[in-house]
Amino acid sequence: MTKITKILIANRGEIAVRIMRTARKMGIHTVSIFAENDISSLHVKEADEARLLTGVELSETYLNIAKIVETALETGCDAIHPGYGFLAENPLFVEACDGAGIIFIGPKAEVMRVMGNKIKAREFVKKAGVPVTEGLTGNRATLLKAKSKIGFPVLLKAAAGGGGKGMQIVREEKELEQALEATSRQALAYFGDDTIYLEKYLDEPRHIEFQILGDNRDVIHLFERECSIQRRYQKIIEESPSPTLTPELRKKMGEAAVRIGKEIGYTNAGTIEFLVDRDLNFYFLEMNTRIQVEHPVTEMVTGTDLVEEQILVAEGKPLRIKQETLRQNGHAIECRIYAEDPENNFMPSPGKMTLYKEPVMDSIRIDKGITSDSEITSSYDPMICKLVSWGSDREDARKRMTVALQDYQIHGIRTNIAYLSQLLISKPFITNTISTKFCDEHTPEIVAAILNDRNRVPVHFPLIGYLLFSLGIRNERKTLTGNRAEIWNTTGFWREEMMVKIKSGETEHSVKILSSRYPEYTFRIGEELYFIRNVHSDKSELTFSLNGISYAVYVSMDSKDTGLVSFAGHIFEMQRLDFLPDTISPVRFESAGSHSNEVYSPMPGKVIKLFVKAGDKVGKGEVLLILEAMKMENSVVSPADGIVEQIHVAVNDRVDPGKVMVTLEKKED
């Protein structure tokens, strides 16, 4: 046995910080690595040491095996923890660690080669007597020739990877060729291998996985997690125990997971993923030979620190846990908070947060890799953090989660918080009538419910909160932003009654300030009088009472002097029209409509494919290029019928928001 004293964490973000937390508890020093755009990240600040990996591309930084191993040796590390993603399932990385005499906290390379590859893994588990769905593997040309063997619909995946990268359903033969190209491209970009796995797609399946843990002597499972709620084939809600499994099915699936682990001689933490159909038949899906994003729900219901167990196993120690002593205690739910816009097909939303406030509650856990000063970049996955609730049963955990989401305040970027809140109170989730297709089928109604709920909020609450906040910071903001042409400074301050116009959305509101003696105010909004008492401000939080009832809002200002107001689980944009803007943004944003002949980048990203060239005729809605941002591919389409006049970008170019990428010569009507 070897005592680990110093670990290099070959990852970033929340999982790096999570590993540091356990290492610190165990008295182990940590070294973090970071790319230049991560210099202010939490995983850099939290580590005992931090080392810069120079370069722009992932291949130069977080995927650079030689540089990472060299850094571990230079800093005197005796072990490397890969976290998840990046190099976590790369057997070449394991072999490089072995060759350098560094302990790799994970399974052996030969095990990873079998179980980390979808095709080899399926062949292996089939021999072990575990059911699998029909499937094929190969490159684009091979699969196009063999397309008739399975029949449609089919599911395409990157053979060497996970995380939903490149995964897509193909329901008709005519869609197959383009889908294979996209999956092949993403597989090569993220995993260095363009091999594709194609399998028969099950309608309305459940995604249920079992956490296993092995040493050189035994393999056990720590029960299951249900991960059926997914968007873009990536999980957004996970829970344990699964509300779907019967005790008999749980026992069978657990035994199958352990059998796979024992047959392969698995060591360390891993996950066996299954699909379960409507008749509760289960099929092996894949194995993840690493710690999972959703491991906290297992930790919450079993009381086990999985990272600690990983480190102890890597030291050569036997498992401290016995299968017969393990129990599931209560229920845990994890929500992944993403920087994305569910109202716009979950488009990534990188940028600078103007407000970040976490919920503070019992039985709530937050795994994060950011601070309130962090900027969410387009270079990495858009996940901000993981919010986990624990309750005595599923309903208790669900209710705690809905309250926690309501109290989670993030301004300045779009997030999926309201989407998750609405999903958790939807009848299908409460009654567990869900499948992996849930988000595809129900997102339009969830978005509509969010908008309806938001429209039901009486506008005077956020309006009052914003105006009180604005009055309180008026002089401070003038100092911060320079000379401002403010109407009150010239005409209004001497009057007994002052009128302020505030724009909320597309509506203008006239607010008459009848009295303003802190902490009491009287406003007239429209024809209604509002007597506001007990006003108190603490940074971005502002509380006040109205008709004897207390209310709280959270307010921040963005770079365009727009007020962002959180109230009742929604964010309202407001602007005082008596403030003239100091600057006019040089960046012009337009929706891709029929009145524009220039196609702009909607976000920072990287051009990875062009579909057109100068002189090509294009139709409205036709894909012009693909922009990669936050590890997602986004199709940029033509706003109108026309002819491509000029292309301003090339493949591998990085673009900023508002960059003109294509100019069209519009057809005459």
MOTAHU-V671180 format. One record per backbone hydrogen bond with DSSP energy under -0.5 kcal/mol. NH is the residue of the N-H (numbers start at 0). CO is the residue of the C=O. If there is no record, write none. Layout:
nh->[NH:NH]
co->[CO:CO]
This chain:
nh->[1:3:6:7:8:8:9:9:10:14:15:16:17:18:19:20:21:22:23:24:25:26:27:28:30:31:32:32:33:35:37:38:40:41:43:44:45:46:47:48:50:52:53:59:60:60:62:63:64:67:68:69:70:71:72:73:74:75:76:77:78:79:80:81:87:89:90:92:93:94:95:96:97:98:99:100:101:102:104:104:105:111:112:113:114:115:116:117:117:120:121:122:123:124:125:126:127:128:129:132:135:137:142:143:144:145:146:148:149:150:152:153:154:155:156:157:158:158:160:164:166:167:169:170:174:175:176:178:179:180:181:182:183:184:185:186:187:188:189:190:191:192:195:196:197:198:199:200:204:205:207:207:208:209:210:211:211:212:213:214:219:221:224:225:226:226:228:229:230:233:235:236:237:238:239:249:250:251:252:253:254:255:256:257:258:259:260:261:262:263:264:265:267:269:270:271:272:272:273:274:275:276:279:282:283:284:285:286:287:288:289:290:294:295:296:297:297:298:299:300:301:302:305:308:309:310:311:312:313:314:315:316:324:325:325:328:328:329:330:331:332:333:334:335:336:336:337:338:339:340:341:343:344:345:346:346:348:350:352:353:354:356:360:363:364:366:367:368:373:375:376:381:383:384:385:386:387:387:388:389:390:396:397:398:399:400:401:402:403:404:405:406:407:407:408:408:409:410:415:419:420:421:422:423:424:425:429:430:431:432:433:435:437:438:440:441:442:445:446:447:448:449:450:451:452:453:454:455:456:460:461:462:463:464:465:466:467:468:469:470:471:472:473:473:476:477:478:479:480:481:485:486:486:488:489:489:490:491:492:494:497:499:501:502:503:503:504:506:508:510:510:511:511:512:512:513:513:514:516:517:519:520:521:522:523:524:524:525:525:527:529:531:531:532:534:535:537:540:541:542:543:544:545:546:548:550:552:553:554:555:557:560:562:563:564:564:565:565:566:566:569:571:573:574:576:577:578:579:579:584:587:588:592:595:598:599:600:604:605:606:607:608:610:611:614:615:617:620:621:623:624:625:626:627:627:628:628:629:631:633:635:636:637:641:642:643:644:644:645:647:647:648:651:652:654:657:658:660:660:661:662:663:664:665:666]
co->[314:1:28:78:6:30:7:80:8:11:11:12:13:14:15:16:17:18:19:20:21:23:22:4:6:48:8:10:50:54:34:35:37:368:40:40:41:42:29:29:31:33:51:56:56:57:57:60:62:63:64:65:66:67:68:69:70:72:71:5:5:102:7:79:84:86:88:89:89:90:91:92:93:94:95:97:96:77:79:102:103:107:108:109:110:111:113:115:158:116:117:118:119:120:121:122:123:125:124:283:197:195:138:139:140:141:143:145:146:146:169:169:198:167:196:164:156:194:157:161:163:155:153:168:171:172:172:174:175:176:177:178:179:180:181:182:183:184:185:186:187:186:137:156:135:154:133:152:201:275:205:273:224:271:222:209:269:219:267:217:212:210:208:238:206:224:236:227:233:230:228:228:333:225:331:245:246:247:248:249:250:251:252:253:254:255:256:257:258:259:260:260:213:211:287:209:270:285:207:282:205:280:276:274:130:272:272:114:270:286:287:82:291:292:293:293:294:294:295:296:297:298:303:304:305:306:307:308:309:310:312:311:321:321:322:300:326:327:390:239:388:237:386:235:334:384:335:381:337:346:339:340:341:340:340:343:338:375:373:410:410:408:358:360:387:385:365:383:370:350:374:629:336:336:366:334:364:385:332:362:330:392:393:394:395:396:397:398:399:400:401:402:403:404:356:406:407:354:337:415:416:417:418:419:420:422:425:426:428:427:431:204:434:229:436:437:438:441:442:443:444:445:446:447:448:449:450:451:453:457:457:458:459:460:461:462:463:464:465:466:467:468:469:470:472:473:474:475:476:477:483:484:577:485:485:486:486:486:487:491:512:510:508:574:501:506:572:503:501:499:508:509:523:497:510:511:521:521:519:515:516:531:514:529:511:522:527:509:523:524:522:520:529:544:518:542:540:537:552:535:550:532:548:530:545:543:541:565:539:563:561:557:573:555:562:571:553:563:564:569:566:564:562:502:500:500:575:484:577:582:585:586:590:592:661:597:658:654:627:652:625:625:623:623:643:612:641:637:618:635:635:608:633:605:625:626:631:377:628:626:624:634:621:617:664:615:642:662:662:645:660:660:606:649:604:600:655:598:658:598:645:596:642:663:640]
